């Protein structure tokens, strides 16, 4: 009972200190979560992530109030109060970041309107190029049609004169019909095609050609080869002679009209071609400006702002040249005044966006500094708690040392047996931990099937190894994202280095403790907390050590009982033998439980 009271007293001392240490670890984890949440919020700002960061900071403030009650000294209280004040300031930083995010979104919306107007200008100029090109092509086709008609009329006039002369010159029916038959194909072609080339304003000429050419063909088809037939042929041929003269006049007239039209269209063609050239040049400058603006909005940097300014100057220069160009008024009208109103706002929008980004970065850096300061304050609290725990541990050790000497002999014997039983598995665990610490994640973790504390530590190490494998997998996935911004990449490297340091520290501390345990040291525990995801391994180890100490205390209690009953042993040998057998059985059960 006395030993139990001593254990209860020393355990309460250590428990109080461990509670403070555990609270400081939870506080550090809370700041780590807050930092991760703020980083995530900065990269993708929305209402849900903002609410999550605020909730995390509120939880951290509540946690700090509880930790403050565990402070034993003014130094510890001051450290927690500093951390609490910094956590409260972080809430203001999040609100300021959210306000800047709203301003950035408004600036981006203004850029969106500029992009929309830019697209509208591009569409209008494209339509203008198409319409001017179509008008030029139509005018050119009409002029060429007149030239073709003039050529066809001139050819037709020559053919009509030839037909009329050949048939009229015949003196006999045979000569007349021979000439007509020889020209029948030409007569047929003229009868079919020539009328279409004659302007609609000259119906008399059309009628003369159609009637007389038709009469010649009809006479040939009748087969009248005598004198009467010759008279018919020469009648139609003579009637064609004035038509030939008229056709020659029409050919000259249509040719002159085509030439005049070409002359009139020359200026329009030059103007249209200049409109198309100016529009295409402006569209090229506009496309370069759009690309530069897209790049700037995606990553607002001074170098990209300079590129946008250069492209904007090129667009303005193009507009100045267009204003003095042939047909420039048409292009300027197509561009419209809305673009000028939008383009002059681009420099100010760029300056505003870069300013907001710089303010956002400065706020985030300030928040990071506050988190680091709060982290250091909590570390000061944890260090103070650790020093107090060491003092309490020394005090508890001195209290239990005297009690331990009473059952030292029996304890040493039992410890020797216990260490002999545990040394092999512990050494295997130490070797496996060394391999894992050196990066060999293919090592097999044995003894994980045991039902005792060794098995728990082996299973914890197996989980630790799986976590390390997952960590390596995550690092491999992160390597594919190296094109992230420099700040994100540096943050990731810093977190990885800290995680590696925490991992190496955890393995080193656990390996050192296991080596001490393998050498028979059942007092040494791991007091320094690990990282939150690794601290369960430290807790399992300390609990295992505590169970071993409980086993030793139980052995010591049994030994004291044996010593107290030694007087009765002299008077009742049989009773002593029976009790000794019971104690031996109890020892065997205790060893099996360990």
Secondary structure, 3 states (H helix, E strand, C coil): CHHHHHHHHHHHHHHHHHHHHHHHHHHHHHHHHHHHHHHHHHHCCCHHHHHHHHHHHHHHHHHHHHHHCCCCCHHHHHHHHHHHHHHHHHHHHHHHHHHHHHHHHHHHHHHHHHHHHHHHHHHHHHHHHHHHHHHHHHHHHHHHHHHHHHHHHHHHHHHHHHHHHHHHCCCCHHHHHHHHHHCHHHHHHHHHHHHHHCCCCCHHHHHHHHHHHHHHHHHHHHCCCCHHHHHHHHHHHHHHHHHHHHHHHHHHHHHHHHHHHHHHHHHHHHHHHHHHHHHHHHHHHHHHHHHHHHHHHHCCCHHHHHHHHHHHHHHHHHHHHHHCCCCHHHHHHHHCHHHHHHHCCHHHHHHHHHHHHHHHHHHHHHHHHHHHHHHHHHHHHHHHHHHHHHHHHHHHHHHHHHHHHHCHHHHHHHHHHHHHHHHHHHHHHHHHHHHHHCCCCCCCCCCCCCCCHHHHHHHHHHHHHHHHHHHHHHHHHHHCCCCCCHHHHHHHHHHHHHHHHHHHHHHHHHHHHHHHHHCCCCCCCCCCCCCCCCHHHHHHHHHHHHHHHHHHHHHHHHHHHHHHCHHHHHHCHHHHHHHHHHHHHHHHHHHHHC
